[in-house]
Each structure stands twice: as C-alpha cells, then as structure tokens.
Amino acid sequence: MAVSVLVAATAPAAATTPDPLAPYRGQQVAWGACPFKQGTHARAAQCARITVPRDWAAPSAGTDLQVSISRAAATATRQGAILVNPGGPGGQGTSLAGALASLEPALNEHYDLIGMDPRGTGQEGGEDKGYVCRVPLGRLPADDDDLDARDRSAASIAVHQRTPRVLAEACQSDALAPFVTTWQTTHDMDLIRALLGDEKLNYLGFSYGTWLGAKYASLFPDRAGKLVLDSSVNFEGRLQAAFEAFPKIDQRQFDGVYAPWLARRFPDQLGRTAVEVRAKWERLRTFFKAKGVPPDVFDSVFVGNGSTRQWMTGALVLTKGAAAMDGTATPPPAALRSDLDRASRAVFGRPADRLTAADVAADPPEPDYADVPGTRLAVACGDQPTRTASWYKLLSDLQGPAYPLFGWAYGLSEACGFWSDPPQHDLPKLSPRAAKNILVVQGEFDPQTGYEQAEAAARAAGIPMISVADSPFHGQYAVSGNSCVDDLVNGFFLGGARPAATICPGVPLPGEHQVFPVPGPAGLPAEPSVPAARDSLSTARERLQDDISAVNRDR
C-alpha cells in the first residue's frame, strides 16, 4: 500500500537530518484578490498561491510547483473547511468555491469553501496556463479527411488513431507528465489542510473529483473528514473504465431521455416519437456531412450531453439543420427561448433567432488541438496501467454496433492506448474507517459518469448512495435545483447522521413542468416528483452545472 509522505514525515527526524517538508508546511498563506472574473451571483472569494514539491516522493528533487487556492470564508461559527473540485481531470476549481457559497449559504455559514486549481492546471484567470501539450498540427488529420468512425476501412482507422497517438506523444514529451497524477495531487490537498490549520479535510467533488476525493481518503484515512462524491466514477476500480463506459451511457441517455424530450419539444421539426427523432437525426447527420461537417464532429455534439447548455446546443444544430433541409422553420417553444439563445451566443457567437445551418456548418463545435491541456491525459493515463491501442480498437469494434452514437469513435480516439509511461505510485482502495464518512450522489441517466459505475463503487466500499431518478444531467448537489439532494447533503455536512441509501425524485427537464419517468437502473423514488421552482438562482445553478459538465466532457 502506498504510504502518505506527509503523514510519515510527522515522525521526529534525527537532529542531523533536515526535514525536506518543513519549508512547505511552514509557509504562510497570503490571501488576496483573485485573478478570475467572479460570477454575478458568486460570493466574493480570496485567492492565494502555495508552493508544493514537484514530487512528494522526493521533495528535495526538482523545481517546486505553484498551486492556486481560493477561500469563501465561513460567515458564522466556523466548523472547518470543505475543499471543492469540479472534476476533469484537469478542471480548475478556484472559482467554484465562491459559486457554491452563493448557492448554498447555509453551508457557507459554518465552512470555509476552498477551491483549488490542481497541479498542472495553471491559475484560473491568471497568466500561468499550466502543463500544456504542444501538438504538432502537421501530424493531425487534415480538415478534408471527413472523419467518420463508422468507416471501418484500414485507412479510416489509421487516420482516426493518428490524433490520440500525437496527443499522447506530445503530452509525454513534457518532463512534468509523471508528476501530474492523483497521488501527487492528494498530497497537495493534505498540505492545504495543514496550512488551513485543520485536523481533518472535508471534501465535495464532482465527476473525476470523486476519484480524487476517494483516493485522498484512501491515502490519508485519519485526515479525511466528511466527503461527498457527486456524479461518481468507480473509485474502487479503474479510472479509465469511466471513459470506456461513455458509449453505453451516452446511447442510453440519447435513446431513452433526450430523443423523447426532443419529440415533446420540437415535434413539427424533428418528429413526434423518439423513433422518428432518431431517424431525423440520421438524415441530418448526412445533411451536415454534405455541408462539410465531418460525421464524427456531428456525433460529438451529442456525446457527454450532461447539461442544459449542451442539450440546447444539440437542439439548435438539429432544428436549424431541419429548417434548411426541409425548407421550413418552426418557432421554438416559448419556455426554451432564453435557454436556446444563451447557448447559441455562448457556442456559436450569435443570437438563436439569427443562427442558421450554414453558421453551424461553418463553425461546428469541435476541439482545438493546437495547445492541449495535459492534466487530463497525464492523470487519466498515468494513474493506473493502460490498455493498448489494439485493445481500444477491439473495444470500438464491439461497442460500435450496440452504441453507434459514440461506440465506433471512442475506441479509436483514446490517447491512453498510446501512453507508454508506467504508473509511479499505487492508489489503494478505501479502508472501512475511511469509507464511514463518505456519501455518494448519482443521477440515473448521467451521460458522463454511469450509474452502474457509482453503484459498484458504493457497494464495494459499503457507502450509501443518493440516487436521483430520471436525471440525465451531470452534477446534482447545489446545481440541479433538487431540494431532496440538497437537503440530504447539507444535513450530512452540517452535523446530521450520514443518510441511508435514498432515491430522490428527479426535476423537470428544460422547458417542462413535470417529470416523464423513464425505466432505468435506479428504480422508483420514495416520493412523487416535485417540480423545481425557478428562482433568482436557477440560472446561476444551470450555468455552474454547464461548467461542471463542460470540464468533464473532455475525453
């Protein structure tokens, strides 16, 4: 089992042996203004930078790193601090503290909410861009390659595999890569705890943040306080398995929840049943291909479809395409106009009523590979042994027929298949004493962290899980407007007993006033669904959920 460097270092050192960790534990935290733009509703936070060793296993070797942190200080009697993480891997989290403080003021009364830009991610809003992989663009597929993962020819597969190979090689060429891992980041977290003067570290993490929090508790079981793991991976298994499940959970959400919602909201343009919507989706895939949008790019709009903004983006692509293809346009539902307009401005840079299929084709939402943040790959591929590229290609062959939305493409796009650096440290599973203060929260149809992944982890560790029936979004606590979830999590943090396993009812989907139940793995809620009220913070919750989902869509 891996040994915590910081814990081990608390033993008295010999008088003649300098303590290599003393400079890090003895530093003063200088709080000041934050470099990022704070949201309209966010509570003002303070920020600081702390110094951490490049390698906690050899603190005296190598150049030190800087980690940015933030604090929304407790407004009443302080019970401690809650470190928050939005996921990724590679999500910057310093702005998250103030955003959550404004959404959950009762929690912030008694806890400092502490944000962190994990090692490798740089400084949110600042000049430090962190660990960036310089990708040689000349080695990537050309714009006219018209990538379609359904093409299983040897030439097509070779072109598809070019991008993940180049990404892996570019990221591994940076000397920092072996030191941007979960093991190293958990030690940064424990230093933050020590510098705050707290005996224990409480924690709230979304998505990959659930893996990070669980591994902190595994490595520092006596320092871990109360932990809430929201939208969880299987932290008792393989991190890469969470990404490998994307084709299955994306297809399930698209077929069972998104397509029926489109049929209810846009029946005249897209079809009155889910079957008709899926048929129209296929026609539009061909239509946009003729307009120069590679099919893989079209498909990607509907992958990791875990927030209101992403749902609106997909609806805009489909309805604008249908208007051009069929020669008719239908006004959008009144209840969705503001959401559609916000998404159109954010993604395409123009109001929804002026957006056309030609605009979508001219600038489709797709990744820019010039400079790629390296933390996602270094962590996802470096925490544990990886599969080979040939294994991922076989996975593509198997998943494609069953999950055509992303099954064909995923196995050909995974850079971990080309990652050659072996893991540097073991990441143990949770001990019973570490698991006793952990709570898992999971949406039933989350397309970014699968329900079965969270359920398997909770069952293996003996942890109760709050399931949210019918929820298709990524991120539940504080960002979904679900009072059942929020009350249970707040009660746990604020001194109540850890809740038993619970199935909370979901909340209505965008533009709707009731929940349309869908059979799924979570089962039925204990109580009927209660519509979520749109209050002054509803838009702020949606935007934060959009941000959390966007951080975790990068595969």
C-alpha positions as CSV (number, residue, x, y, z in Angstrom):
1,M,0.0,0.0,0.0
2,A,1.2,3.5,-0.8
3,V,2.4,5.4,2.2
4,S,1.5,9.1,2.7
5,V,4.6,11.1,2.6
6,L,3.1,13.9,4.7
7,V,1.9,11.6,7.4
8,A,5.2,9.7,7.5
9,A,7.0,12.9,7.8
10,T,5.3,13.9,11.1
11,A,7.6,11.5,13.0
12,P,10.5,13.3,14.7
13,A,13.5,13.5,12.4
14,A,17.1,12.9,13.5
15,A,18.7,16.1,14.7
16,T,21.3,16.0,11.9
17,T,18.7,15.3,9.1
18,P,16.9,18.4,7.8
19,D,13.2,17.8,7.3
20,P,12.6,18.3,3.5
21,L,8.9,19.1,4.1
22,A,9.5,21.8,6.6
23,P,9.6,24.7,4.1
24,Y,6.3,23.6,2.6
25,R,4.5,23.1,5.9
26,G,5.9,26.3,7.3
27,Q,4.9,28.7,4.5
28,Q,2.4,31.4,5.1
29,V,-0.8,31.6,3.0
30,A,-1.1,35.2,1.7
31,W,-4.8,35.7,0.8
32,G,-5.6,38.4,-1.7
33,A,-7.6,39.3,-4.8
34,C,-8.5,36.5,-7.3
35,P,-7.4,36.8,-10.9
36,F,-10.6,35.3,-12.4
37,K,-13.8,37.2,-13.0
38,Q,-16.2,36.3,-10.3
39,G,-19.8,35.4,-11.4
40,T,-22.7,37.8,-11.0
41,H,-24.2,35.7,-8.2
42,A,-20.9,34.2,-6.8
43,R,-19.8,35.2,-3.3
44,A,-16.5,37.1,-3.4
45,A,-13.6,34.9,-2.6
46,Q,-9.9,35.4,-1.8
47,C,-7.1,33.7,-3.6
48,A,-3.5,32.6,-2.8
49,R,-0.8,30.5,-4.3
50,I,1.1,27.9,-2.3
51,T,4.3,26.1,-3.1
52,V,4.4,22.3,-3.4
53,P,7.2,19.9,-4.3
54,R,7.2,18.7,-7.8
55,D,7.5,15.1,-6.4
56,W,6.2,14.3,-3.0
57,A,8.2,11.1,-3.0
58,A,11.4,13.1,-3.4
59,P,10.6,16.6,-2.1
60,S,14.2,17.9,-2.4
61,A,14.5,16.9,-6.1
62,G,13.3,19.1,-9.0
63,T,11.8,22.5,-9.2
64,D,8.9,23.4,-6.9
65,L,5.4,23.9,-8.3
66,Q,2.7,26.5,-7.5
67,V,-0.9,25.6,-6.8
68,S,-3.6,28.2,-6.7
69,I,-6.3,28.1,-4.0
70,S,-9.3,30.2,-3.1
71,R,-11.4,30.7,0.0
72,A,-15.0,31.8,0.6
73,A,-14.7,32.2,4.4
74,A,-17.4,30.9,6.8
75,T,-19.9,33.7,7.6
76,A,-20.7,32.4,11.1
77,T,-19.2,29.9,13.5
78,R,-16.6,28.0,11.6
79,Q,-16.7,24.2,11.8
80,G,-13.9,23.6,9.3
81,A,-13.2,23.8,5.6
82,I,-14.7,21.9,2.6
83,L,-12.3,21.6,-0.4
84,V,-14.3,21.5,-3.7
85,N,-13.3,20.1,-7.0
86,P,-15.2,20.3,-10.4
87,G,-13.6,17.2,-11.9
88,G,-11.9,16.7,-15.2
89,P,-9.2,15.5,-14.7
90,G,-7.8,19.0,-15.2
91,G,-10.7,21.2,-14.1
92,Q,-9.7,24.5,-12.4
93,G,-11.7,24.9,-9.2
94,T,-10.8,28.2,-7.6
95,S,-14.0,29.9,-8.9
96,L,-16.1,27.0,-7.7
97,A,-15.7,28.0,-4.0
98,G,-17.5,31.4,-4.4
99,A,-20.1,30.0,-6.8
100,L,-21.1,27.2,-4.4
101,A,-21.0,29.6,-1.4
102,S,-23.7,31.7,-3.0
103,L,-25.9,28.8,-4.0
104,E,-25.6,27.1,-0.6
105,P,-25.3,29.9,2.0
106,A,-26.3,27.7,4.9
107,L,-23.3,25.5,4.2
108,N,-21.0,28.5,3.9
109,E,-22.2,29.8,7.3
110,H,-20.1,27.2,9.0
111,Y,-17.5,26.1,6.5
112,D,-14.8,27.9,4.6
113,L,-15.3,26.7,1.0
114,I,-11.9,26.1,-0.5
115,G,-11.2,25.9,-4.2
116,M,-8.1,24.6,-5.9
117,D,-6.6,24.7,-9.4
118,P,-4.9,21.3,-9.2
119,R,-1.3,20.9,-10.2
120,G,-0.8,21.1,-13.9
121,T,-3.9,23.3,-14.5
122,G,-2.2,26.6,-14.0
123,Q,-4.1,29.5,-12.5
124,E,-7.7,30.3,-13.3
125,G,-7.9,33.7,-14.9
126,G,-4.1,34.2,-14.5
127,E,-1.1,34.1,-16.8
128,D,0.0,30.7,-15.7
129,K,-1.5,28.3,-18.2
130,G,-0.1,25.2,-16.6
131,Y,1.0,22.0,-18.2
132,V,0.2,22.4,-21.9
133,C,1.0,19.8,-24.6
134,R,2.4,21.4,-27.8
135,V,0.7,19.4,-30.5
136,P,2.4,19.3,-34.0
137,L,-0.6,20.2,-36.1
138,G,1.0,18.8,-39.3
139,R,0.7,15.3,-37.9
140,L,-3.0,15.5,-37.3
141,P,-5.7,14.6,-39.8
142,A,-6.5,17.2,-42.4
143,D,-9.8,19.1,-42.4
144,D,-10.8,17.4,-45.6
145,D,-10.3,13.9,-44.2
146,D,-14.1,13.9,-43.4
147,L,-13.7,11.6,-40.4
148,D,-16.5,9.1,-39.9
149,A,-15.7,6.3,-37.4
150,R,-18.4,4.1,-39.0
151,D,-16.0,3.7,-41.9
152,R,-14.1,0.6,-40.8
153,S,-11.5,0.5,-43.6
154,A,-7.9,0.2,-42.6
155,A,-7.2,3.7,-44.0
156,S,-10.0,5.3,-41.9
157,I,-8.9,3.6,-38.7
158,A,-5.3,4.6,-39.3
159,V,-6.4,8.3,-39.7
160,H,-8.5,8.1,-36.6
161,Q,-5.7,6.8,-34.5
162,R,-3.3,9.5,-35.6
163,T,-4.8,12.1,-33.2
164,P,-4.6,10.1,-30.0
165,R,-1.1,9.0,-30.8
166,V,0.1,12.5,-31.4
167,L,-1.7,13.8,-28.2
168,A,-0.1,11.0,-26.1
169,E,3.4,11.6,-27.5
170,A,3.1,15.4,-27.1
171,C,2.0,15.2,-23.5
172,Q,4.6,12.6,-22.5
173,S,7.4,14.7,-24.0
174,D,6.9,17.2,-21.2
175,A,9.1,16.4,-18.2
176,L,6.2,17.3,-15.8
177,A,3.9,14.5,-17.0
178,P,5.0,11.9,-14.4
179,F,4.3,14.3,-11.6
180,V,0.7,15.3,-12.6
181,T,-1.2,12.4,-11.0
182,T,-3.9,11.8,-8.5
183,W,-1.3,10.5,-6.0
184,Q,0.6,13.8,-6.1
185,T,-2.5,15.9,-6.0
186,T,-3.8,14.2,-2.9
187,H,-0.6,15.2,-1.1
188,D,-1.1,18.8,-2.3
189,M,-4.6,18.6,-0.7
190,D,-3.2,17.4,2.6
191,L,-0.8,20.3,2.6
192,I,-3.7,22.6,2.1
193,R,-5.4,21.0,5.1
194,A,-2.3,21.6,7.2
195,L,-1.9,25.2,6.1
196,L,-5.5,25.9,7.0
197,G,-4.8,24.6,10.5
198,D,-7.5,21.9,10.3
199,E,-7.2,18.4,11.7
200,K,-9.4,16.9,9.0
201,L,-10.2,17.8,5.5
202,N,-13.9,17.8,4.3
203,Y,-14.5,17.5,0.6
204,L,-17.0,17.9,-2.2
205,G,-16.0,16.6,-5.6
206,F,-17.8,16.1,-8.9
207,S,-17.0,13.6,-11.6
208,Y,-13.3,12.9,-11.7
209,G,-13.3,14.8,-8.4
210,T,-15.0,11.7,-6.9
211,W,-11.9,9.7,-7.7
212,L,-9.6,12.3,-6.3
213,G,-11.6,12.6,-3.1
214,A,-11.8,8.8,-2.6
215,K,-8.1,8.4,-3.2
216,Y,-7.4,11.2,-0.7
217,A,-9.4,9.3,1.9
218,S,-7.6,6.1,0.9
219,L,-4.1,7.6,1.4
220,F,-5.0,9.8,4.3
221,P,-7.8,7.9,6.2
222,D,-7.1,9.6,9.5
223,R,-7.2,13.1,7.9
224,A,-10.3,12.6,5.9
225,G,-13.5,14.3,7.3
226,K,-16.9,14.2,5.6
227,L,-16.7,13.6,1.8
228,V,-19.5,13.9,-0.7
229,L,-18.8,12.3,-4.1
230,D,-21.2,13.6,-6.7
231,S,-21.6,12.0,-10.2
232,S,-19.2,9.3,-9.4
233,V,-16.8,7.1,-11.2
234,N,-16.0,3.6,-9.8
235,F,-13.3,4.8,-7.4
236,E,-12.7,1.2,-6.3
237,G,-11.9,0.1,-9.8
238,R,-10.2,1.6,-12.9
239,L,-10.5,5.3,-13.7
240,Q,-10.2,4.6,-17.4
241,A,-13.3,2.4,-17.2
242,A,-15.3,5.5,-16.6
243,F,-14.3,6.8,-20.0
244,E,-14.8,3.4,-21.6
245,A,-18.4,3.4,-20.5
246,F,-19.2,6.7,-22.4
247,P,-20.6,4.9,-25.5
248,K,-23.1,2.9,-23.4
249,I,-24.3,5.7,-21.1
250,D,-24.5,8.2,-23.9
251,Q,-26.6,6.0,-26.1
252,R,-28.9,5.2,-23.2
253,Q,-29.4,8.8,-22.4
254,F,-29.9,9.8,-26.1
255,D,-32.4,7.0,-26.8
256,G,-34.3,7.0,-23.5
257,V,-34.4,10.6,-22.4
258,Y,-33.0,13.1,-25.0
259,A,-34.8,11.9,-28.1
260,P,-38.2,11.6,-26.3
261,W,-37.6,15.2,-24.9
262,L,-36.9,16.4,-28.5
263,A,-40.1,14.8,-29.7
264,R,-42.1,16.5,-27.0
265,R,-40.5,20.0,-27.5
266,F,-39.9,20.0,-31.3
267,P,-42.4,17.6,-32.8
268,D,-43.1,19.5,-36.0
269,Q,-39.4,19.7,-37.0
270,L,-37.9,16.6,-35.5
271,G,-40.6,14.0,-35.2
272,R,-43.4,13.1,-32.7
273,T,-41.8,10.0,-31.3
274,A,-38.3,9.0,-30.2
275,V,-38.1,6.7,-33.2
276,E,-38.9,9.5,-35.6
277,V,-36.4,11.8,-33.9
278,R,-33.6,9.2,-34.3
279,A,-34.5,8.7,-38.0
280,K,-34.4,12.5,-38.4
281,W,-31.1,12.7,-36.6
282,E,-29.6,10.2,-39.1
283,R,-30.8,12.3,-42.0
284,L,-29.4,15.4,-40.5
285,R,-26.0,13.6,-40.0
286,T,-25.9,13.0,-43.7
287,F,-27.2,16.6,-44.5
288,F,-24.4,18.2,-42.4
289,K,-21.8,15.9,-43.9
290,A,-22.7,17.3,-47.3
291,K,-22.2,20.8,-45.9
292,G,-18.6,19.9,-44.8
293,V,-19.2,18.8,-41.2
294,P,-17.4,15.5,-40.6
295,P,-19.8,12.9,-39.1
296,D,-17.6,12.4,-36.1
297,V,-17.9,16.1,-35.3
298,F,-21.7,16.0,-35.7
299,D,-21.9,13.0,-33.4
300,S,-19.7,14.6,-30.8
301,V,-22.3,17.3,-30.2
302,F,-24.5,14.7,-28.5
303,V,-21.7,13.0,-26.5
304,G,-21.4,13.8,-22.8
305,N,-24.8,15.6,-23.2
306,G,-24.9,16.4,-19.5
307,S,-26.2,20.0,-19.1
308,T,-28.8,22.4,-20.2
309,R,-26.4,24.2,-22.5
310,Q,-25.3,21.0,-24.2
311,W,-29.0,20.0,-24.6
312,M,-29.7,23.4,-26.2
313,T,-26.7,23.1,-28.5
314,G,-27.9,19.8,-29.8
315,A,-31.4,21.1,-30.3
316,L,-30.1,24.2,-32.2
317,V,-28.0,22.0,-34.5
318,L,-30.9,19.7,-35.2
319,T,-33.6,22.3,-35.6
320,K,-31.5,24.7,-37.7
321,G,-30.5,21.8,-39.9
322,A,-34.1,20.6,-40.2
323,A,-35.2,24.1,-41.3
324,A,-32.6,24.2,-44.0
325,M,-33.1,20.6,-45.1
326,D,-36.9,20.7,-45.2
327,G,-37.3,24.3,-46.2
328,T,-39.5,25.2,-43.2
329,A,-38.9,26.7,-39.8
330,T,-41.0,26.5,-36.7
331,P,-40.7,29.0,-33.8
332,P,-39.1,27.3,-30.7
333,P,-41.2,26.7,-27.6
334,A,-41.5,29.9,-25.6
335,A,-40.3,28.1,-22.4
336,L,-37.0,27.3,-24.2
337,R,-36.2,30.6,-26.0
338,S,-34.0,32.1,-23.4
339,D,-32.0,28.8,-22.9
340,L,-31.6,28.4,-26.6
341,D,-30.5,32.0,-27.0
342,R,-27.9,31.7,-24.2
343,A,-26.5,28.5,-25.7
344,S,-26.4,30.0,-29.2
345,R,-24.5,33.1,-28.1
346,A,-22.1,31.0,-26.0
347,V,-21.3,28.3,-28.6
348,F,-21.9,30.0,-31.9
349,G,-21.5,33.7,-31.1
350,R,-24.8,34.9,-32.3
351,P,-28.5,35.0,-31.2
352,A,-30.6,31.9,-31.7
353,D,-33.0,33.7,-34.0
354,R,-30.2,34.6,-36.4
355,L,-28.4,31.2,-36.3
356,T,-28.6,29.1,-39.5
357,A,-27.5,25.7,-40.6
358,A,-24.8,27.5,-42.7
359,D,-23.4,29.1,-39.5
360,V,-23.3,25.7,-37.8
361,A,-21.5,24.1,-40.8
362,A,-19.1,27.0,-41.0
363,D,-18.0,26.8,-37.3
364,P,-19.2,23.5,-35.7
365,P,-18.3,23.0,-32.1
366,E,-15.2,20.9,-32.1
367,P,-11.9,20.7,-30.1
368,D,-8.8,22.8,-31.0
369,Y,-5.7,20.7,-30.8
370,A,-3.1,23.4,-31.1
371,D,-2.4,23.5,-27.4
372,V,-4.0,20.8,-25.3
373,P,-4.2,20.9,-21.5
374,G,-2.1,18.0,-20.4
375,T,-3.5,17.3,-17.0
376,R,-6.4,15.2,-18.3
377,L,-4.2,12.8,-20.1
378,A,-1.4,12.7,-17.5
379,V,-3.9,11.7,-14.8
380,A,-6.3,9.5,-16.8
381,C,-3.5,7.6,-18.4
382,G,-0.9,7.8,-15.7
383,D,-2.8,6.9,-12.5
384,Q,-3.0,3.2,-13.5
385,P,-1.8,0.8,-16.2
386,T,-3.4,1.5,-19.5
387,R,-4.8,-0.7,-22.2
388,T,-3.1,-0.9,-25.6
389,A,-4.3,0.8,-28.8
390,S,-5.2,-2.6,-30.3
391,W,-7.4,-3.3,-27.2
392,Y,-9.2,0.0,-27.7
393,K,-9.6,-0.7,-31.4
394,L,-11.3,-4.0,-30.5
395,L,-13.5,-2.2,-28.0
396,S,-14.6,0.1,-30.8
397,D,-15.4,-3.0,-32.9
398,L,-17.6,-4.3,-30.1
399,Q,-19.2,-1.1,-28.9
400,G,-20.0,0.4,-32.4
401,P,-22.9,-1.9,-33.3
402,A,-24.5,-1.6,-29.9
403,Y,-23.9,2.1,-29.3
404,P,-23.5,3.8,-32.7
405,L,-23.6,7.4,-31.3
406,F,-20.1,7.1,-29.8
407,G,-19.2,3.4,-29.8
408,W,-17.4,3.4,-33.1
409,A,-15.4,6.6,-32.4
410,Y,-14.4,6.2,-28.7
411,G,-12.1,3.2,-29.0
412,L,-10.3,4.9,-31.9
413,S,-9.8,8.2,-30.1
414,E,-8.5,7.2,-26.7
415,A,-5.0,8.6,-26.2
416,C,-4.4,6.2,-23.2
417,G,-3.9,3.5,-25.8
418,F,-0.7,5.2,-26.8
419,W,0.5,6.1,-23.3
420,S,3.8,4.4,-22.5
421,D,4.8,5.8,-19.1
422,P,4.1,3.3,-16.3
423,P,2.3,4.5,-13.1
424,Q,4.7,5.8,-10.4
425,H,2.6,5.0,-7.3
426,D,-0.2,2.7,-6.1
427,L,-3.6,4.1,-5.4
428,P,-5.2,1.9,-2.7
429,K,-8.9,1.2,-2.2
430,L,-10.8,2.6,0.7
431,S,-10.4,1.2,4.2
432,P,-13.6,0.8,6.3
433,R,-12.6,3.6,8.6
434,A,-12.1,5.9,5.6
435,A,-15.4,4.9,4.0
436,K,-17.6,5.5,7.0
437,N,-17.8,9.3,6.4
438,I,-18.4,9.2,2.6
439,L,-21.6,9.8,0.7
440,V,-22.2,9.2,-3.0
441,V,-24.7,11.1,-5.1
442,Q,-25.6,9.9,-8.6
443,G,-28.1,10.8,-11.4
444,E,-29.8,7.8,-13.1
445,F,-29.1,8.8,-16.7
446,D,-25.9,10.8,-16.3
447,P,-24.1,10.5,-19.7
448,Q,-20.6,11.3,-18.3
449,T,-20.3,9.1,-15.2
450,G,-22.5,6.0,-15.5
451,Y,-25.0,5.0,-12.8
452,E,-23.5,1.5,-12.7
453,Q,-20.0,2.9,-12.0
454,A,-21.2,4.8,-9.0
455,E,-23.3,2.0,-7.7
456,A,-20.4,-0.5,-8.0
457,A,-18.1,1.8,-6.0
458,A,-20.6,2.5,-3.3
459,R,-21.5,-1.2,-2.9
460,A,-17.9,-2.3,-2.8
461,A,-17.0,0.3,-0.2
462,G,-20.2,-0.1,1.9
463,I,-21.2,3.5,1.2
464,P,-24.9,4.7,0.9
465,M,-25.8,6.3,-2.3
466,I,-28.4,9.1,-3.1
467,S,-29.8,8.2,-6.5
468,V,-31.7,10.8,-8.5
469,A,-34.4,9.1,-10.6
470,D,-34.7,10.1,-14.2
471,S,-32.0,12.7,-14.0
472,P,-30.0,13.0,-17.3
473,F,-27.6,15.7,-16.2
474,H,-24.0,15.7,-14.8
475,G,-23.8,17.2,-11.3
476,Q,-26.6,17.1,-8.7
477,Y,-25.9,18.8,-5.4
478,A,-26.4,22.6,-5.5
479,V,-26.5,22.8,-9.3
480,S,-29.7,20.9,-10.2
481,G,-32.3,22.6,-8.1
482,N,-33.2,19.3,-6.4
483,S,-34.3,20.0,-2.8
484,C,-34.2,16.3,-1.9
485,V,-30.5,16.1,-2.8
486,D,-29.5,19.5,-1.3
487,D,-31.3,18.8,2.0
488,L,-29.6,15.4,2.4
489,V,-26.1,16.7,1.6
490,N,-26.4,19.8,3.7
491,G,-27.7,17.8,6.6
492,F,-24.8,15.5,6.4
493,F,-22.2,18.3,6.3
494,L,-23.9,20.3,9.0
495,G,-23.8,17.7,11.7
496,G,-26.5,15.2,10.9
497,A,-26.0,11.5,10.5
498,R,-25.0,10.2,7.2
499,P,-28.2,9.5,5.3
500,A,-29.2,6.0,4.3
501,A,-29.5,5.0,0.7
502,T,-32.2,7.1,-0.9
503,I,-33.9,7.5,-4.3
504,C,-34.7,11.2,-4.8
505,P,-37.2,12.2,-7.4
506,G,-35.9,14.0,-10.4
507,V,-36.8,17.5,-11.5
508,P,-38.5,18.5,-14.8
509,L,-36.3,18.8,-17.9
510,P,-35.7,22.2,-19.6
511,G,-38.9,23.8,-20.7
512,E,-41.2,21.3,-18.9
513,H,-43.3,21.3,-15.8
514,Q,-43.4,17.7,-15.0
515,V,-41.1,14.7,-14.9
516,F,-41.6,12.0,-17.6
517,P,-40.4,8.8,-15.9
518,V,-38.1,6.5,-17.8
519,P,-37.3,2.9,-16.8
520,G,-33.7,2.7,-15.7
521,P,-31.3,1.2,-13.1
522,A,-32.1,3.5,-10.2
523,G,-35.7,2.3,-9.6
524,L,-38.6,4.4,-8.4
525,P,-38.3,7.4,-5.9
526,A,-39.8,7.1,-2.5
527,E,-41.9,10.2,-3.0
528,P,-43.5,11.7,-6.1
529,S,-41.6,14.3,-8.1
530,V,-42.0,17.9,-7.1
531,P,-41.3,20.5,-9.8
532,A,-38.2,22.7,-9.2
533,A,-39.1,26.3,-8.7
534,R,-37.3,28.8,-11.0
535,D,-36.0,31.4,-8.6
536,S,-33.3,34.1,-8.8
537,L,-30.6,31.5,-8.6
538,S,-31.9,29.0,-11.1
539,T,-29.9,30.4,-13.9
540,A,-26.8,30.5,-11.8
541,R,-27.3,26.8,-10.9
542,E,-27.7,25.9,-14.6
543,R,-24.6,27.8,-15.6
544,L,-22.5,26.1,-12.9
545,Q,-23.8,22.8,-14.0
546,D,-22.9,23.7,-17.6
547,D,-19.4,24.5,-16.4
548,I,-19.0,21.2,-14.5
549,S,-20.3,19.2,-17.4
550,A,-18.0,21.1,-19.9
551,V,-15.0,20.3,-17.7
552,N,-15.8,16.6,-17.8
553,R,-16.7,16.3,-21.5
554,D,-13.0,16.4,-22.4
555,R,-12.2,12.8,-23.0
